[in-house]
Amino acid sequence: MNGKKTILITGGLGNLGLWFVEKLQNNFEVFVLSRKNSIPETVLIPKNFKLISADIRNIEDLNLKIPKKLDFIIHLASFNEFFVDNYYKLALEINTLGTRNIIEIAKTRQIQKLIYFSTFHIYGKSSGIVSEKTEPNPKNDYALTHYFAELYIKQSNLPYLILRLTNSYGAPKDLLTSKWYLVLNDLAKTAFEKNKIILKSNGRAVRDFIFMGDVVEITEKLFNHSTNEILNLGSGKSYSVLFLAEIVKNEYIKFFNKNIEIEINKNDTNQYQDLRVDISKLKNIIDFQFHECFADEVKKIFQLLESSKK
């Protein structure tokens, strides 16, 4: 052993997972759990980590392959592609029962902390302010399966941290990412491919967005927090889709040196209410300066799309 603490990142080859791996592999011995058999060549970060190829639904396989000594587990693996057939079944198997399997693994590894990434969607609200005191009211399979996973963790007797993440953004770190449906990725990719920005709505919906780099830094600061917690993880600032579209437009003009139009869905007459996420509990635990990196990340997305054309 090299003296470094060990960390298992489930879903570490995923969208947010690669942001964690890139940063944490500098100071930790990082193990990445993935269903993939090898690290794709399209992954854009240094590969100083060990891949564990296993299905989170198979407890025997997990127990065989995951190291017997682990200090931390960051549990990111989840099935969020709600638009596929049989989503409810896969979400239950992976998000809920997969989490139960990770709990069983953690119990035999004497870990210092299990950090689980849940979602603010468990509140089931589309307006107003949500804090950790807001009663969960999950309205779909995505939210329900994450909420069930939270309940498993809370009754596990493990040291845990549950982070209810809002909308995170950041340029993909895999050329073949499947996460182009995420808002900022989608706006930038549409601009790149169609030379116009097409909004599926009137753009007035307002949501909390947090930079993925901030998500990683905040999580690292919470490693040594001693008590079990459920925390909202967002920036505490909300932005409209139209605001993001304007940023994409400005970056497009700078990057390609030509103008672009924003096409708004005029058939959407909804008067969207603001949804605000209260992060005062998080701010009471750590001191952190949030970063607004929309423009930089849009530029990186354009660079990624350009390079994937070659």
C-alpha positions in Angstrom: 0.0 0.0 0.0 1.2 3.5 -0.7 -0.2 5.1 2.4 -3.0 6.9 0.6 -6.6 6.5 1.8 -8.7 4.3 -0.5 -12.0 5.4 -2.1 -14.5 3.6 -4.2 -16.5 5.6 -6.6 -19.5 3.8 -8.0 -20.5 5.2 -11.4 -17.0 6.7 -11.7 -17.0 6.5 -15.5 -20.2 8.5 -15.6 -20.8 12.2 -16.2 -20.2 13.5 -12.7 -18.1 10.5 -11.7 -15.3 11.4 -14.0 -15.1 14.8 -12.4 -14.6 13.1 -9.1 -12.1 10.6 -10.4 -10.0 13.3 -12.1 -9.7 15.3 -8.8 -9.5 12.6 -6.2 -7.0 10.3 -7.9 -4.3 12.9 -7.0 -4.7 12.3 -3.3 -6.5 9.0 -2.9 -6.1 5.5 -4.2 -9.2 5.4 -6.4 -11.2 2.4 -7.4 -14.0 2.9 -9.9 -17.0 0.6 -10.1 -18.5 0.3 -13.6 -20.3 -2.3 -15.7 -17.8 -1.5 -18.5 -15.1 -4.1 -19.0 -12.3 -1.6 -19.7 -11.7 2.2 -19.5 -12.9 3.7 -22.8 -10.2 5.4 -24.9 -12.6 8.3 -25.2 -12.2 9.2 -21.5 -10.4 12.5 -21.4 -8.8 12.4 -17.9 -5.6 10.8 -16.7 -6.2 7.1 -15.9 -4.4 6.8 -12.5 -7.3 4.7 -11.1 -8.2 1.0 -10.9 -11.3 -0.2 -12.7 -13.6 -2.8 -11.0 -15.8 -4.3 -13.6 -19.0 -5.5 -11.9 -22.8 -5.1 -11.9 -24.1 -3.3 -8.9 -27.0 -5.7 -8.9 -24.8 -8.7 -8.3 -23.8 -8.7 -4.6 -21.5 -11.8 -4.9 -19.6 -10.3 -7.7 -19.2 -7.0 -5.8 -18.0 -8.8 -2.7 -15.4 -10.7 -4.7 -14.0 -7.8 -6.6 -14.2 -4.8 -4.3 -11.1 -4.4 -2.0 -11.5 -5.5 1.6 -10.0 -2.2 2.8 -11.9 0.9 1.9 -11.9 4.3 3.7 -14.7 6.1 1.7 -17.4 5.2 -0.8 -18.9 7.8 -3.1 -22.0 6.2 -4.4 -23.0 7.9 -7.7 -24.1 4.9 -9.7 -27.8 5.3 -10.7 -30.0 4.7 -13.6 -31.5 8.0 -14.7 -32.5 7.5 -18.3 -36.2 7.8 -17.5 -37.1 7.8 -21.3 -36.2 4.1 -21.9 -38.5 1.1 -21.8 -38.9 -0.6 -18.4 -37.3 2.4 -16.7 -39.2 1.7 -13.4 -37.8 -1.8 -13.2 -34.2 -0.9 -13.9 -34.4 2.1 -11.6 -35.6 0.0 -8.8 -32.9 -2.7 -9.4 -30.0 -0.2 -9.7 -30.9 2.9 -7.7 -32.6 1.1 -4.8 -31.5 -2.5 -4.6 -28.0 -1.6 -5.9 -27.7 0.8 -3.1 -28.7 -1.9 -0.6 -25.8 -4.0 -2.1 -23.3 -1.2 -1.6 -24.5 -0.9 2.0 -23.8 -4.6 2.6 -20.3 -4.2 1.0 -19.6 -1.1 3.2 -20.6 -3.0 6.4 -17.8 -5.5 5.9 -15.1 -2.9 4.9 -15.2 -0.7 8.1 -15.5 2.5 6.0 -15.2 6.0 7.5 -18.1 7.3 5.4 -20.7 6.3 2.8 -21.5 9.4 0.6 -24.7 8.9 -1.4 -25.8 11.2 -4.2 -29.6 11.5 -4.1 -31.6 14.1 -5.8 -33.6 17.2 -4.9 -36.5 15.7 -7.0 -37.5 13.6 -4.0 -39.2 16.8 -2.7 -41.6 16.6 -5.6 -42.0 20.4 -5.8 -41.9 22.7 -8.8 -42.2 26.0 -6.9 -41.4 27.6 -3.6 -38.4 26.9 -1.4 -37.2 23.4 -0.4 -35.0 22.8 2.6 -34.0 19.5 4.3 -37.1 20.0 6.5 -39.4 19.8 3.5 -41.3 16.6 3.5 -40.3 14.3 0.7 -43.1 13.7 -1.8 -41.5 11.9 -4.8 -43.7 12.0 -7.9 -41.9 9.6 -10.3 -39.8 6.5 -10.4 -36.6 8.4 -10.6 -37.3 10.3 -7.3 -39.0 7.3 -5.6 -36.1 4.9 -6.2 -33.6 7.5 -4.8 -35.8 8.1 -1.8 -36.0 4.3 -1.1 -32.2 4.2 -1.3 -32.0 7.0 1.3 -34.2 5.0 3.6 -31.9 2.0 3.3 -28.9 4.1 4.1 -30.5 5.9 7.1 -31.3 2.5 8.8 -27.9 0.9 7.9 -26.0 2.0 11.1 -23.2 3.2 8.8 -21.6 6.6 8.9 -23.3 8.4 6.0 -23.8 11.6 4.1 -26.8 11.9 1.8 -26.5 14.8 -0.7 -29.6 15.8 -2.5 -28.1 17.3 -5.6 -29.8 19.9 -7.8 -28.9 20.4 -11.4 -25.1 20.0 -11.9 -23.4 21.2 -15.1 -19.9 20.8 -16.6 -18.4 19.8 -19.9 -18.3 16.0 -20.4 -15.0 14.3 -19.8 -15.8 11.4 -22.2 -16.1 12.0 -25.9 -18.9 9.4 -26.1 -20.9 10.7 -23.2 -24.6 9.8 -23.3 -25.6 12.9 -21.2 -26.4 15.3 -24.0 -30.0 15.6 -22.7 -28.7 17.7 -19.7 -29.8 21.3 -20.1 -26.5 23.1 -20.8 -25.1 20.1 -22.9 -28.3 20.0 -24.9 -28.3 23.7 -25.6 -24.7 23.8 -26.7 -24.9 20.6 -28.8 -28.1 21.9 -30.6 -26.3 25.2 -31.3 -23.3 23.3 -32.7 -25.3 20.9 -34.9 -28.2 23.2 -36.1 -26.7 26.6 -35.9 -29.6 27.7 -33.7 -30.6 27.3 -30.1 -34.0 25.5 -29.8 -35.9 25.7 -26.5 -38.4 23.0 -25.8 -40.2 25.5 -23.5 -40.7 29.2 -23.3 -37.4 29.3 -21.3 -38.9 30.8 -18.2 -38.5 27.8 -15.9 -36.0 28.7 -13.1 -33.9 26.1 -11.4 -30.8 25.8 -9.1 -27.6 25.0 -11.0 -24.3 24.0 -9.5 -20.9 23.6 -11.2 -19.6 20.1 -11.1 -16.2 21.3 -9.9 -17.9 22.8 -6.9 -19.8 19.5 -6.3 -16.4 17.7 -6.0 -14.7 20.3 -3.8 -17.7 20.5 -1.4 -17.9 16.7 -1.1 -14.2 16.5 -0.3 -14.6 19.2 2.4 -17.3 17.0 3.9 -15.2 13.8 4.1 -14.3 14.5 7.7 -17.7 15.8 8.9 -18.4 13.6 11.9 -22.2 13.4 12.1 -24.6 11.7 9.7 -26.3 14.3 7.6 -28.8 14.8 4.8 -27.9 18.0 2.9 -29.2 19.9 -0.1 -26.3 20.3 -2.5 -26.8 23.2 -4.9 -25.4 26.7 -5.4 -28.4 28.4 -3.8 -28.8 30.5 -7.0 -31.4 29.8 -9.6 -31.2 30.5 -13.3 -33.8 30.4 -16.1 -33.3 28.2 -19.2 -33.4 31.4 -21.3 -30.5 32.8 -19.3 -28.5 29.7 -20.1 -29.5 30.0 -23.7 -28.2 33.5 -23.9 -24.9 32.4 -22.5 -24.7 29.6 -25.1 -25.5 32.2 -27.8 -22.7 34.6 -26.6 -20.1 31.8 -26.5 -21.2 30.5 -29.9 -20.7 34.0 -31.4 -17.2 34.2 -29.8 -16.2 30.6 -30.7 -17.5 30.5 -34.3 -17.5 34.2 -35.1 -21.0 34.2 -36.4 -24.5 35.0 -35.1 -27.1 32.5 -33.9 -30.8 32.8 -33.1 -32.7 31.5 -30.0 -35.9 29.7 -31.0 -38.4 29.8 -28.2 -41.4 27.4 -28.0 -44.2 29.9 -28.4 -46.8 27.2 -27.8 -45.6 26.9 -24.2 -47.8 29.4 -22.3 -46.9 28.1 -18.8 -46.2 30.6 -16.2 -43.4 28.8 -14.4 -43.0 29.4 -10.7 -39.5 29.8 -9.2 -38.1 26.8 -7.3 -35.4 27.7 -4.8 -33.2 25.3 -2.9 -32.2 26.3 0.6 -28.5 25.4 1.2 -28.1 27.2 4.6 -27.6 23.9 6.4 -24.6 23.1 4.1 -23.2 26.7 4.5 -23.4 26.2 8.3 -21.1 23.2 8.0 -18.5 24.4 5.5 -17.2 27.7 4.2 -17.2 27.6 0.4 -17.1 30.1 -2.4 -19.3 29.0 -5.3 -18.2 29.4 -8.9 -20.4 30.4 -11.9 -18.7 28.7 -14.8 -21.4 28.5 -17.5 -19.5 30.3 -20.2 -16.2 28.4 -19.6 -18.0 25.1 -19.7 -20.0 26.0 -22.9 -16.7 26.8 -24.6 -15.3 23.4 -23.5 -18.3 21.7 -24.8 -17.8 23.4 -28.2 -14.2 22.3 -28.2 -15.2 18.7 -27.3 -17.7 18.7 -30.2 -15.2 20.1 -32.6 -12.6 17.5 -31.6 -15.1 14.6 -31.9 -15.7 15.6 -35.6 -12.1 15.0 -36.6 
